[in-house]
C-alpha cells in the first residue's frame, strides 16, 4: 500500500521569518505521514498503557507492603487433572492461546497488505475465536476462585488484597479482550463484504491515504497491545 501526498503551494518553508512560520502553521500540513485513524489508535494505546501501568505498580506496592500472608499462586491457580495438581496449567494454556491469536492476527495484516480479502477475513475470525476461547477460560478461572472463597473484598486463604488485585487487573484485561473480539468480528465481516476494497483517503490528515486495508492494521495494533499486556500480567501476577 503506497501513500502519496498531493503537492500544495506555497511549499513548506518557502517564506522566511515570522511570516513563514504563520504560513507554514496555517497550511494545515501533516507532520507525519500517518492517517488520523492510526494516530488516534496509538494515542488510545498510550493512554491505556498508563492505566495498566498504574494497576501493576499498585499491585506491586500492595504485594510488597502487606503484612498478611500472600496466597501462593502455584497452588491457587493449580488444576487437578487425573488426581494430580498441576500448577498454572490453565494460565499456561490461556497464554498459549493468546500468543497464537497474535500470530494469526499478524498473518491477517500481511494478507491485508496483499489485498487477499477472504484470507484476511478468515484469519481475523480465527483470531476472534481464539480470543473468545481465552475469555471463556478466564470465566472458568474466575468461577473456580469464587467457589474457593476468594472475593474482591476478601480472601479466606490470606491477604484480602489478593482478590481485589486479581479481579480488577484480570477483569480489566478481559474486558479489553472481549471488546477486541467484537471489534475483530465486525471488521472481519466488513472485509469479507468488500467494504474496504476502495482506497481510503483521510480528509482530516491533509490528504494522507490510509490504504485499502489500513483498518486491519489498526485492529492488529489493538490486538497485539492486548496480548503484550497479558505477558506483563502473567509475569507480575502469576509468576511472582
C-alpha positions as a LaTeX table, in Angstrom:
\begin{tabular}{lrrr}
\hline
Residue & $x$ (\AA) & $y$ (\AA) & $z$ (\AA) \\
\hline
Unk1 & 0.00 & 0.00 & 0.00 \\
Unk2 & 1.69 & 3.18 & $-1.13$ \\
Unk3 & 0.94 & 6.57 & 0.42 \\
Unk4 & 1.02 & 9.70 & $-1.70$ \\
Unk5 & 0.55 & 13.30 & $-0.65$ \\
Unk6 & $-0.68$ & 15.89 & $-3.11$ \\
Unk7 & 1.64 & 18.86 & $-3.64$ \\
Unk8 & 0.46 & 22.26 & $-2.44$ \\
Unk9 & 1.57 & 25.81 & $-2.90$ \\
Unk10 & 3.25 & 27.63 & $-1.31$ \\
Unk11 & 5.68 & 24.90 & $-0.26$ \\
Unk12 & 6.73 & 24.42 & 3.34 \\
Unk13 & 9.42 & 26.91 & 4.34 \\
Unk14 & 9.11 & 28.95 & 1.15 \\
Unk15 & 8.78 & 32.12 & 3.24 \\
Unk16 & 11.20 & 33.31 & 5.89 \\
Unk17 & 10.74 & 34.96 & 9.28 \\
Unk18 & 7.52 & 35.09 & 11.25 \\
Unk19 & 5.56 & 35.34 & 8.02 \\
Unk20 & 6.90 & 31.93 & 7.05 \\
Unk21 & 6.04 & 30.45 & 10.45 \\
Unk22 & 2.46 & 31.70 & 10.19 \\
Unk23 & 2.22 & 30.48 & 6.60 \\
Unk24 & 3.50 & 27.00 & 7.48 \\
Unk25 & 1.27 & 26.73 & 10.55 \\
Unk26 & $-1.79$ & 27.84 & 8.60 \\
Unk27 & $-1.00$ & 25.45 & 5.76 \\
Unk28 & $-2.68$ & 22.52 & 7.58 \\
Unk29 & 0.22 & 20.22 & 6.84 \\
Unk30 & 0.70 & 16.79 & 8.31 \\
Unk31 & 3.85 & 16.44 & 10.40 \\
Unk32 & 3.92 & 12.66 & 9.88 \\
Unk33 & 2.62 & 10.54 & 7.02 \\
Unk34 & 0.18 & 8.72 & 9.28 \\
Unk35 & $-3.60$ & 8.79 & 8.95 \\
Unk36 & $-5.76$ & 10.23 & 11.72 \\
Unk37 & $-7.31$ & 6.81 & 12.45 \\
Unk38 & $-3.95$ & 5.19 & 13.11 \\
Unk39 & $-2.77$ & 8.20 & 15.13 \\
Unk40 & $-5.84$ & 8.03 & 17.36 \\
Unk41 & $-5.30$ & 4.32 & 17.95 \\
Unk42 & $-1.70$ & 4.99 & 19.03 \\
Unk43 & $-2.90$ & 7.73 & 21.40 \\
Unk44 & $-5.52$ & 5.38 & 22.84 \\
Unk45 & $-2.95$ & 2.62 & 23.33 \\
Unk46 & $-0.58$ & 5.08 & 25.01 \\
Unk47 & $-3.29$ & 6.15 & 27.46 \\
Unk48 & $-4.17$ & 2.51 & 28.11 \\
Unk49 & $-0.52$ & 1.78 & 28.80 \\
Unk50 & $-0.60$ & 4.32 & 31.63 \\
Unk51 & $-3.76$ & 2.73 & 33.06 \\
Unk52 & $-2.36$ & $-0.81$ & 33.05 \\
Unk53 & 0.97 & 0.54 & 34.31 \\
Unk54 & $-0.79$ & 2.15 & 37.29 \\
Unk55 & $-2.61$ & $-1.12$ & 38.03 \\
Unk56 & 0.58 & $-3.16$ & 38.00 \\
Unk57 & 2.55 & $-0.62$ & 40.05 \\
Unk58 & $-0.30$ & $-0.50$ & 42.58 \\
Unk59 & $-0.32$ & $-4.30$ & 42.70 \\
Unk60 & 3.43 & $-4.45$ & 43.33 \\
Unk61 & 3.13 & $-1.83$ & 46.09 \\
Unk62 & 0.38 & $-3.81$ & 47.82 \\
Unk63 & 2.25 & $-7.07$ & 47.39 \\
Unk64 & 5.46 & $-5.71$ & 48.95 \\
Unk65 & 3.84 & $-3.82$ & 51.83 \\
Unk66 & 1.09 & $-6.17$ & 53.03 \\
Unk67 & 1.81 & $-7.91$ & 56.31 \\
Unk68 & $-0.65$ & $-10.74$ & 55.71 \\
Unk69 & 0.28 & $-13.99$ & 54.03 \\
Unk70 & 0.04 & $-13.72$ & 50.24 \\
Unk71 & $-1.54$ & $-16.86$ & 48.74 \\
Unk72 & 0.98 & $-18.93$ & 46.73 \\
Unk73 & $-0.04$ & $-18.57$ & 43.09 \\
Unk74 & 1.28 & $-22.01$ & 42.18 \\
Unk75 & $-1.36$ & $-23.51$ & 44.49 \\
Unk76 & $-4.20$ & $-21.03$ & 43.97 \\
Unk77 & $-4.06$ & $-21.33$ & 40.17 \\
Unk78 & $-3.45$ & $-25.08$ & 40.04 \\
Unk79 & $-5.84$ & $-27.52$ & 38.40 \\
Unk80 & $-6.38$ & $-31.12$ & 39.47 \\
Unk81 & $-6.21$ & $-33.42$ & 36.46 \\
Unk82 & $-6.35$ & $-37.23$ & 36.84 \\
Unk83 & $-5.72$ & $-36.87$ & 40.55 \\
Unk84 & $-2.64$ & $-34.69$ & 40.12 \\
Unk85 & $-2.45$ & $-30.99$ & 40.98 \\
Unk86 & $-0.73$ & $-29.17$ & 38.09 \\
Unk87 & 0.34 & $-25.56$ & 38.89 \\
Unk88 & $-0.59$ & $-22.83$ & 36.42 \\
Unk89 & $-1.67$ & $-25.29$ & 33.71 \\
Unk90 & $-4.78$ & $-23.29$ & 32.84 \\
Unk91 & $-2.83$ & $-20.00$ & 32.78 \\
Unk92 & $-0.20$ & $-21.57$ & 30.52 \\
Unk93 & $-2.90$ & $-22.71$ & 28.07 \\
Unk94 & $-4.55$ & $-19.26$ & 28.17 \\
Unk95 & $-1.20$ & $-17.61$ & 27.41 \\
Unk96 & $-0.56$ & $-20.03$ & 24.54 \\
Unk97 & $-3.99$ & $-19.31$ & 23.05 \\
Unk98 & $-3.50$ & $-15.55$ & 23.25 \\
Unk99 & 0.02 & $-15.63$ & 21.76 \\
Unk100 & $-1.26$ & $-17.89$ & 18.96 \\
Unk101 & $-4.02$ & $-15.35$ & 18.25 \\
Unk102 & $-1.34$ & $-12.68$ & 17.92 \\
Unk103 & 0.29 & $-14.81$ & 15.22 \\
Unk104 & $-2.95$ & $-15.25$ & 13.26 \\
Unk105 & $-3.59$ & $-11.50$ & 13.56 \\
Unk106 & $-0.14$ & $-10.75$ & 12.11 \\
Unk107 & $-0.92$ & $-13.10$ & 9.22 \\
Unk108 & $-4.24$ & $-11.29$ & 8.67 \\
Unk109 & $-2.45$ & $-7.94$ & 8.45 \\
Unk110 & 0.02 & $-9.40$ & 5.97 \\
Unk111 & $-2.82$ & $-10.77$ & 3.82 \\
Unk112 & $-4.47$ & $-7.35$ & 4.04 \\
Unk113 & $-1.33$ & $-5.73$ & 2.62 \\
Unk114 & $-1.51$ & $-8.19$ & $-0.28$ \\
Unk115 & $-5.20$ & $-7.50$ & $-0.86$ \\
Unk116 & $-6.30$ & $-11.07$ & $-0.10$ \\
Unk117 & $-9.80$ & $-10.32$ & 1.11 \\
Unk118 & $-11.01$ & $-13.79$ & 2.07 \\
Unk119 & $-7.75$ & $-14.84$ & 3.72 \\
Unk120 & $-7.73$ & $-11.62$ & 5.74 \\
Unk121 & $-11.31$ & $-12.07$ & 6.91 \\
Unk122 & $-10.78$ & $-15.77$ & 7.73 \\
Unk123 & $-7.64$ & $-15.12$ & 9.79 \\
Unk124 & $-9.34$ & $-12.30$ & 11.66 \\
Unk125 & $-12.28$ & $-14.57$ & 12.52 \\
Unk126 & $-9.85$ & $-17.25$ & 13.72 \\
Unk127 & $-8.17$ & $-14.59$ & 15.88 \\
Unk128 & $-11.55$ & $-13.60$ & 17.31 \\
Unk129 & $-12.36$ & $-17.26$ & 18.02 \\
Unk130 & $-9.07$ & $-17.68$ & 19.91 \\
Unk131 & $-9.83$ & $-14.50$ & 21.86 \\
Unk132 & $-13.27$ & $-15.87$ & 22.73 \\
Unk133 & $-11.62$ & $-19.09$ & 23.91 \\
Unk134 & $-9.35$ & $-17.05$ & 26.17 \\
Unk135 & $-12.33$ & $-15.20$ & 27.67 \\
Unk136 & $-14.13$ & $-18.50$ & 28.27 \\
Unk137 & $-11.13$ & $-19.95$ & 30.12 \\
Unk138 & $-10.84$ & $-16.76$ & 32.16 \\
Unk139 & $-14.50$ & $-17.08$ & 33.14 \\
Unk140 & $-13.79$ & $-20.66$ & 34.26 \\
Unk141 & $-10.83$ & $-19.43$ & 36.32 \\
Unk142 & $-12.96$ & $-16.74$ & 37.98 \\
Unk143 & $-15.69$ & $-19.29$ & 38.79 \\
Unk144 & $-13.13$ & $-21.64$ & 40.33 \\
Unk145 & $-11.65$ & $-18.95$ & 42.59 \\
Unk146 & $-15.08$ & $-17.65$ & 43.63 \\
Unk147 & $-16.09$ & $-21.22$ & 44.56 \\
Unk148 & $-12.93$ & $-21.42$ & 46.70 \\
Unk149 & $-13.97$ & $-18.35$ & 48.69 \\
Unk150 & $-11.87$ & $-15.64$ & 47.02 \\
Unk151 & $-13.72$ & $-12.35$ & 46.57 \\
Unk152 & $-12.72$ & $-8.79$ & 45.54 \\
Unk153 & $-13.35$ & $-7.71$ & 49.14 \\
Unk154 & $-11.91$ & $-10.70$ & 50.97 \\
Unk155 & $-9.85$ & $-13.85$ & 50.82 \\
Unk156 & $-10.07$ & $-16.90$ & 53.07 \\
Unk157 & $-6.54$ & $-18.02$ & 52.14 \\
Unk158 & $-4.57$ & $-14.92$ & 53.16 \\
Unk159 & $-4.24$ & $-11.26$ & 52.22 \\
Unk160 & $-7.57$ & $-9.70$ & 51.31 \\
Unk161 & $-5.83$ & $-7.50$ & 48.71 \\
Unk162 & $-5.16$ & $-10.62$ & 46.63 \\
Unk163 & $-8.75$ & $-10.93$ & 45.45 \\
Unk164 & $-9.13$ & $-7.19$ & 44.82 \\
Unk165 & $-5.96$ & $-7.03$ & 42.71 \\
Unk166 & $-6.74$ & $-10.24$ & 40.83 \\
Unk167 & $-10.31$ & $-9.43$ & 39.84 \\
Unk168 & $-9.51$ & $-5.80$ & 38.99 \\
Unk169 & $-6.46$ & $-6.45$ & 36.79 \\
Unk170 & $-7.61$ & $-9.61$ & 35.03 \\
Unk171 & $-11.16$ & $-8.23$ & 34.73 \\
Unk172 & $-9.97$ & $-5.04$ & 33.07 \\
Unk173 & $-7.79$ & $-7.04$ & 30.70 \\
Unk174 & $-10.62$ & $-9.48$ & 30.00 \\
Unk175 & $-12.85$ & $-6.53$ & 29.12 \\
Unk176 & $-10.25$ & $-5.42$ & 26.57 \\
Unk177 & $-10.12$ & $-8.92$ & 25.07 \\
Unk178 & $-13.94$ & $-9.08$ & 24.87 \\
Unk179 & $-14.09$ & $-5.69$ & 23.13 \\
Unk180 & $-11.31$ & $-6.85$ & 20.81 \\
Unk181 & $-13.26$ & $-9.98$ & 19.87 \\
Unk182 & $-16.26$ & $-7.86$ & 18.95 \\
Unk183 & $-14.04$ & $-5.38$ & 17.09 \\
Unk184 & $-12.30$ & $-8.15$ & 15.14 \\
Unk185 & $-15.59$ & $-9.79$ & 14.19 \\
Unk186 & $-17.12$ & $-6.57$ & 12.89 \\
Unk187 & $-14.04$ & $-5.63$ & 10.86 \\
Unk188 & $-13.70$ & $-9.19$ & 9.51 \\
Unk189 & $-17.30$ & $-9.17$ & 8.29 \\
Unk190 & $-16.81$ & $-5.79$ & 6.62 \\
Unk191 & $-13.60$ & $-7.05$ & 4.99 \\
Unk192 & $-15.43$ & $-10.12$ & 3.69 \\
Unk193 & $-18.18$ & $-7.88$ & 2.26 \\
Unk194 & $-15.58$ & $-5.82$ & 0.41 \\
Unk195 & $-16.21$ & $-2.59$ & 2.34 \\
Unk196 & $-12.50$ & $-1.71$ & 2.29 \\
Unk197 & $-11.70$ & $-2.55$ & $-1.32$ \\
Unk198 & $-11.53$ & 1.11 & $-2.28$ \\
Unk199 & $-8.64$ & 3.39 & $-1.40$ \\
Unk200 & $-9.30$ & 5.21 & 1.87 \\
Unk201 & $-8.38$ & 8.91 & 1.91 \\
Unk202 & $-8.32$ & 10.63 & 5.28 \\
Unk203 & $-9.82$ & 14.14 & 4.91 \\
Unk204 & $-8.51$ & 15.16 & 8.35 \\
Unk205 & $-4.83$ & 14.41 & 7.68 \\
Unk206 & $-4.04$ & 16.69 & 4.76 \\
Unk207 & $-4.92$ & 14.03 & 2.19 \\
Unk208 & $-2.89$ & 11.22 & 3.73 \\
Unk209 & $-4.14$ & 7.97 & 2.25 \\
Unk210 & $-4.76$ & 5.20 & 4.70 \\
Unk211 & $-4.69$ & 2.32 & 2.26 \\
Unk212 & $-7.34$ & $-0.24$ & 1.39 \\
Unk213 & $-6.95$ & $-2.40$ & 4.46 \\
Unk214 & $-5.50$ & 0.05 & 6.95 \\
Unk215 & $-8.33$ & $-0.79$ & 9.34 \\
Unk216 & $-6.93$ & $-4.33$ & 9.56 \\
Unk217 & $-3.55$ & $-2.95$ & 10.60 \\
Unk218 & $-5.21$ & $-0.69$ & 13.19 \\
Unk219 & $-7.17$ & $-3.65$ & 14.56 \\
Unk220 & $-3.90$ & $-5.58$ & 14.72 \\
Unk221 & $-2.30$ & $-2.78$ & 16.76 \\
Unk222 & $-5.06$ & $-3.10$ & 19.35 \\
Unk223 & $-4.90$ & $-6.87$ & 19.48 \\
Unk224 & $-1.10$ & $-7.03$ & 19.79 \\
Unk225 & $-1.32$ & $-4.48$ & 22.60 \\
Unk226 & $-3.83$ & $-6.66$ & 24.48 \\
Unk227 & $-1.51$ & $-9.66$ & 24.04 \\
Unk228 & 1.51 & $-7.68$ & 25.24 \\
Unk229 & $-0.32$ & $-6.51$ & 28.36 \\
Unk230 & $-1.17$ & $-10.12$ & 29.18 \\
Unk231 & 2.53 & $-11.04$ & 29.09 \\
Unk232 & 3.19 & $-8.45$ & 31.82 \\
Unk233 & 0.18 & $-9.63$ & 33.86 \\
Unk234 & 1.37 & $-13.21$ & 33.53 \\
Unk235 & 4.88 & $-12.31$ & 34.69 \\
Unk236 & 3.92 & $-10.00$ & 37.56 \\
Unk237 & 0.80 & $-11.69$ & 38.88 \\
Unk238 & 1.13 & $-15.39$ & 38.20 \\
Unk239 & 4.92 & $-15.97$ & 38.30 \\
Unk240 & 5.80 & $-13.60$ & 41.15 \\
\hline
\end{tabular}
